[in-house]
């Protein structure tokens, strides 16, 4: 294949895709719509195309019913755009720790024929940036037989592992377009209270891992009086920017990458993408590095804040499915939960509202049949709802049940106590 920069049309670029190929698509906000659409337009010429990616934003037309037998998605994470297709069986899910997704590609367990990615134009030194998503995309670029790159002047030029020589790309398509954005929603009163409870555990000088969503943003809103916080995370969103601007996030207490915010992918507003553009204070890294337990544990007071779908009274945490219906994925929860548990002064936290939007308890006697246990009982530490904090680490089954009932919604305490009484022969709620 040609290695010099010689752009072609999207339609011309995807002609290299042939039946039976495995296609990797750049992650999250970087999903290259123009290349995806050009590939799907060739549907009548193709069959048995396997699509691989983590979570992507925007449409996923290759999962539509009319493309059955032509395109089949096997994703590392079930995002909202492919959730129905996955639950209906038109798409499938590969359970894997986020930290190990690059290994599947690099060790040829899942070889890639063609990678569809988005990049900045090459700079004067011949380097392009893959911007807001390095994750396992770097591994795909390094190992795919052919790499097709959408060259987008609106892609932020990120540093770290995001910087890649132009010679690593084979085919170029010039097309400027805004990245997908995700608005920062205002937290509810319940989410704010969860955030306040979480914030009481965050110490000055802590290294934070925070995901996307209302509760992580609610936590960030409560950290306005903290000092010298660091960031080593798989991703972050807009809520972090005010803490950087106020000098609260400085990363000066970190042992690794001192003074630098470390992440692997981003999702947020245009303001977030502008924040990382040409910003030497942020390094976008391979997820095999950001989510490596041996790396995470080296920083002090790692405070990992994740969420869950439901938790049973023994501390089993389901975060990827609702019964047998896959909803998301394993992601990096275990990577950071274990990394934080080994960090000096570290705190693994699962934070969630006590009930669903329909009023069902998220703390349950037993998980639904078919639910996936992402975080196992011995890995459960702090569980936080709007009603308080339960520290499960080192606690017995009965102590755990008591602690979790204490932070459950009042409407569900009696049901949970009855289940615990039948399980453990209690006559009254224990007070340990």
N, C-alpha and C positions, 0 to 999 in steps of 0.2 A: 504493500500500500504506500501511497505518497505520504511523505512526512512534512513537506513544506506547507506554508499557510496559503491555501488556494481555495477560498470558499465556493460552495456549490449550493443549489437549492435543497430544501428539505426533501423534496420528492426524489431528487437524484441521490441524495445521501443514503436514504433507507433502502435503495435497491440492492445493497449488499446483504440485507437480511434475507435468509432463505428458510424454507420449511425445515422444521426440526431444530431450529436454533433456540438457544436460551439467551434472553435479552434482559439486561440489567437496566433499571431506570433510576436516575439520580433522585435523592431522597427529599422529603418534606417540601419546603418552598421552592426547591430547585428542579422539580419535575419539569422536563422540557416539553411543554405542550405542543410546540410546532413539530417536534420530531415524533412524539406519540401519535398525533393526528395523522401525520404522513405515513407512519407505519400501519395504522388502522385502515387507512384508505386502500392499502394493498391487500386487504383481507381476502379478496376473491382469488388472489394468486398464491396464498400461503395456507399452511396447515401445521398443526402440532407445534406452535410457537409457545415456549414457556417464558413467562414474565417473572422476574425476581425483583423485589425491592423491599425496603422497610416500610415506613409510612410515607405516603405522598399526599400532597394537597392538590386540589382541582379535580376535574373529572378523571375517571378511570374507564374510558370507553371500551377497552379490551375485555372488561368483565361483563359486558352486556350479553343477554341470552342469544342474540343472533350470531355471536362469534364463537359459540360452542364448537369445539373441535378445531378451531383456528388458533385462538389464544387461550392459555390457561395460566392463571396467576397462582404462584406459590410465594406468599409473602412472609417476611420475618416478623411482621407486626400487622395487626388488623386495624387499619384506620377507618374513619367513618365513610370514606368514599368506596370502600370495598367490603364493608361489613355485611351488607345484605347478600352480596354475591357469595361471600364465604359461608354464611349461615345457610344459604340455599344449595351449596355444594358446587357452584360454578367456579369458585375459587377455593384455594386451600391455604393452610397456615403451617409454617415450619416452626415448631417450638425451639427456641434457642436463646441463650443469654445474649444480650446485645453486644457484650464484649467479645463474643466468639463468632459474630457474623463475618468479620474479615477472615478469620481462620478457615471457615467453610470455603471461601473463595480462593485464598492463597494456597491451601493444601489440595486444591482441585477436587474437593468433595462435591462442590457445586461449581463446575467450570463455567465461565461466561464466554459466549461467542461474540456478542455485540453489546457494548455499553452505550446508553444514550444519556449524555450529561450536559450540564450548562457551565460555561466558564466566562471569565472576563477576557477581553482582548489581551494578547501578549504584551508585556511591557518591553522596555528597551533592552532588557537583559534576556528576553526570550522566555519569560515565565508568565503563566496564566494562573488565576486563582479559581478554585471551585467554590469559593464564597461561603455561603451559610450552612453547607452540609458537607462535612468530610466523612463522618461516620464510617460505613463500609464502602463508600463510593471510591475512596482512594484505592482500596484493594481491587475493586472492579476495574478501575482505569489501568492499574499496573498489570493486571492479569488477563483482561479480555483480549480476544484475538483482534477485534476491531473496536476502536473508540470513536463514536460520532459526537462532536461537540457543537452545541449551540453557543455561538459567541454573542454575548449580551453585554452591551455597555452599561446596563443598569444593574448588573451583578456587582455587589460590593467586593472590593479587593481585600480579602481576609489574609492574615498571616498564619504562621505555624505550618502544619502539614497541608494546608490548603494551597500552598504555592507549588506548582507543578510545571516542569519544562514543556514548552509547546510541542516538542518532538514526541511527547507521550500520547498525542492525539493524532488520529489518522485522517479524519474527514471533518471539515468545518462548514457550519451553516451560520451565516450572520443574520441575527434577528434580535432586535431590541424589544424588550417587553418587561413590565414590572413583575417582580416576584410575587408569589401568592402571599397575602397578608392575613393575619388573624387579629381581630380587634381585642383589646384588653377589656374584658367585661368588668363591671362594677361588682364586687363581692356582695353577697347577701349578708344580713345581720348574723345568720348562723355561721357562714364562712368567716366573717370577721372575728367572731368569738373563737372559732377553731384556731384562726391565725394568732390571736392573742395568747391562747393556751400554748401553742407551739413556741411562740417567741419567748416565753418564760424559760425555756430550756436552751435557748441560743445564748452562748457565752461570748463575751468580747474575745476577739482573736480566733473565733471559730472559722472553719472552712466549710462552706455550704454547698450542698447539692440540692437544687430545687428544679422541679419540672414545670410544665406549662399548666395553666388552668387557674381557676378562681382561688383555690386554697393557697397555692404557692404565692400568688400575688397578694393575697390577704396576709400571709406571713411577712412578706417584704414590707408591707405597709406598717407593720408593727416594730420595725427595726430601726426607727429613726433616731434612737438615742444610743445605739450600739457603736462599738469602736473596732477598727482594724479587722473587719471581716474579710475573709478570703473566699474565692469562688473556684471550685474544681468540680465540674458538673458535666453530665452528658449534654445538657441543653439549658438555655435560659430564655426569658422573654422580656418584655418591656419593663416590667416591675423592677428590674435590677438597675436601670439607668439612673433614677433619682438617687439611689444610694451611692452610686459612683460619683455623681456630680456633687453630692454633699460631703464626700470624703469619708463616708462610713465604710464602703468597700474599698480597701487599699491593697489587699493581698500581701501585706508586709509581714504577716506572721506565718505564712506558709513556708514549709521546708523545701518543697519542690515548686519551680516556676514562681519564685518570689516576685511579687509585684505585677504578676500577669494573671488575668482571668483566663481560665482554661475551660473550653467546651468543645463539643463535637458537632452539634447542629443547633440551629436556631429556628424559631418560629414566632413572628410577631408583626408589628407595624413597620411601615417604611422608616419610621424614626429609629427603630432597632437596627435595621439594615444600614442606615446611615451611620449609626454609632460604631459599628465594627469596620466600616469602610476605611482602609488605610490607617487603622488604629493599632499601633504596636503594643498597646496594653491588653489586647485580646489575641489569644492564639487558638485557632480552630484545629483540633487534633484528631487523629485516627481514634476511633472508638475502642480499639484494642488497647490504646494507652489510657484514655480518660476513664474507662471502666475497668481497668486492671486492678484487682483487689490489692496486689502488691504495691501498686503506685498510690492508690487512694489512701491506704493505711499510713503512709509516710507523713502525710500532713496532720497537723494537730487539731484536735477537737472537731473531727469531721462530723457534721450534723447533716444527715441524709434524710430528706423529707419527701416521702412518697405517699400514695393513696391506695385505696382498695375498693373492691366491689362489695365484699362482705367478709366478716371475721367470725369464726365460731368461738364458743366460750372456752376452748382449750388453747386458742391462739393461732389456729390455722388461718392463713390469709389468702383469700382468692382475689386476684387482681386482673385476670385475663378473660374470664368467661362468666356468663350468667347461666348456671347449669351447664348444659351441653352446648350452648350457643356461644361461640367465641366472639368476644367483644373488643379485645385489644391484643395484648401480647405480654410475654414475660418482660421484655424490655430490659432496663438496667436496674430494676428494683433490687434483685439479689446481689448484683455487682456492688452497689453502693451500700446496701444493708450490711453485707459482710465486711466491706472495706471500712465502714464507719465503726463496726463493732471491734475491729482490730486497731483502730486509730487510738492514740493516747487521748483519753477524755472524749472519745467519740460517742455519738448518740444516733442510733438508727430509729427513725420515727415513721410511723404510719398515721397519717392524719386524714380524717374523713368526717362528714356530718353523721349524726347518729341514725338518721333515717334517709330513705330515698325520697324523691319528689312526691311519690305516692303515699308516703307515710309509713312504709315498711321498714322494719328495723334492719340496720346493716350489721348489727351484732346479733348473731343467730345461734340457736342450740347446736345445729349441725349445718354444714354447707349443703347447698342444693345438690342433688344427684347429678354427677357429671362435672361439677365445678373443679377447676384446676387449682391446686394448692401451689401458689407461686412462692410464698414465703412460709416455710415450715415452722412448726411449734418452737423448736430450739432456736430459731433465728429471730423470733419475735421479741422485740424489746419494748419501746414506748408506743402505745396506742393512744391517740388523742381524738376526742370529739369535742363538741361545744360544751359538754358537761364535765370535762376534766381530763386527767391524764392517768392512764393505767401503765405501770411499769411491770412487764411480765417476766423480765429476765431473771432467771434463778428462782422463779416461783413455781409452786406445785400446780397441778391441774385444778385443784379446788381453790387455791389462792387466785389463780388466773380467772376462773369463772366469777369469783367474787369481785375482783377488780374491774372486769369488763362489764358486769351488771351495774356496777356503781357509775359507769360513764355512759350507760345506755339511756335512751329516751325514756322518760317516766311512764309513757303509755305502754311500754314493752317490758318493764322490769319484772312484773309478776309472771309473765309467760316465760321469761328467761330463768327466773328463780325456780319456777315449777320444773322446768327441764333439768336444771342443775340438781334439784332435790331428788328427782327420779334417778338421775345418773349417779349421785354421790350420797344419797340418803340423808340430805340435810333436813333439819327441823326449822332452821332459821338462817337468814343470810349471815355468813361468817363475818367477823371483824378481826382481821389479822393485824 
